[in-house]
Amino acid sequence: MCLLSDWAQVPEESLRLEGVPEETIAAFQMKVERGGQRDNIVITRERVKSGAAPLQYAETNMKIVEKTPEYMLTEKRELTVDGKDTILHIFSARPVPDLPARRFYQVSFVSGTTGYVVTGTLPYSVEETIEQGLLTMLSSVSFEAK
């Protein structure tokens, strides 16, 4: 993923100290707080059945996310990651009752027997340039060894 200059990777030790689950393999956040929260991108991984297609995995994850409180689909876009079709799932939800609803941008992908979910989070209302920056980063995600 091509990280923009106003974003930084969260050190792994910080993730573990904050109690972030081991499934989270990387996290990135905007360097500046807005509205008491930092915009972020989180990458998680899990074991999946061999032979699962990225598109099938993405559709399954969308069905799971639809059960999140205050879920509302904004848009689904076709996306190609490492030469394979998947979905960019854009939605709003309020997964944490004490926090305001947020907008989520999610890409799910499978490589071998590993499923990855890349989730970007922004405030419900956001400047177009910030949203475009996040979309640029998500569109550049790759799981191939470089």
N, C-alpha and C positions, 0 to 999 in steps of 0.2 A: 504494500500500500504506500502510495506517495503521500507523505505527511506534509501538510502545509506549514509554513513558518510560524504561524500563530498557535500551533498545537504542539504538545510535548507528550512523550511517553511517560506513563506513571511507572516508577520503579517497582519491580516485582515484590520487593520486600515491603513496600508501602501497601500493596494490595493485600498481602498476607496479614500485616498488622491490623488492617481495617476489617479483617474477617471475610474478605472476598473469597468465594469458593475456588477450589483447585481447578475446576473446569475452565476458569477464566485464565487464558494464556497470555493475554495482553490487554492493556487499556491505555487510552490516549485521552487527553483533555485539552480544551482550549486554555491558553495561559491566563486569560482574564475571566474573572467571575462576572456573570450577568444575572441580576435578580436573585442573588444569594446562592446560585448554583453554577456549576461549570458544565458547559456542553461537553459531551464525551462520546467516545467510541469504545466499545468493549468487544473483544473476540473470545468466544467460548468454543470448546470442542467436546465431543462425546463419541463414544463407540457406536457404530451403526452396522446394520447387516451388510455383508458383502454384496455388491451388485446394486446397491441403492443409487438411483440417478439423482443428480443435483436438483433437477426440477421437481421430482417426486418428494425429496426431502424438504424443499422449500414450501411446497403445498401443504405438507403435513405440519410443518412449523407454523404456517399461517393459521391453520385450523386450531392449533393449541393457543396461539396468541389471541384469537378472537374471543376467548373466554375471559380476558383481562377486564377488570372494571372500567367502564366508560369507553370501551374499545369503539373506534369508528374508523373504518377504512377510508383513506384519503386517495390512494392510488396504488396500482400494481404496474410495474414496468418490466419488460423483458430485459435481461442483462446477460452478457456472456462473460464467464469467468474461466480462465484457462481453457478457452475453446469450447466450453460446455454451457448450455442454456440453463438459466436459473431465473429467479424473480427478485426484483427490488420491491419490497413490501413497505409502503409508507402508510402509517396510521397514527392516530392519537389515542391515548389511554391514560389512566391514572392508576398505575400499579401500586403506588404507595398512598394510602388515604390522606396522610398529613401533608402531602405535597400537591402542587397544582398539576393538572393534566399536562402532558408533554407530547411532543411529536417524535415518533420513532421511525427510523429508516433501517430496514433489516434485509440483509443478504444471507441466505443459507446456501451452503455448498458441501458436497461430499468429495473426498479424495480417498479412494481405497475403502478402508473400514472406519474412517474418521469423518464425522460430521462437524462442520464449522458454522457458527452463526456470528455474523458481524453486525452489531447494532449501534447505530448512531442515535444520539438523543439531543434534541433541541427544545427550547421553549415552544409553547403552542403557537405563538406569534413571533416571527423572527425576520430579520432583514434578509432580503433575497440574496445578497452577496454571501452571507454566512451559510445559508442553505445550499447555494451553489458550490461553495467550498467543500462542504460535507459530502455532497453528491459526487464531486470530483474525486475525493479520497475513496469513497465506497466503490466507485466505478473502476478504480485502479487496483483493487484487491486481487491478490494472486496467492495460490497455495502451492505453486510449483517451486521446487528447490532452485535457487538462482546460483 
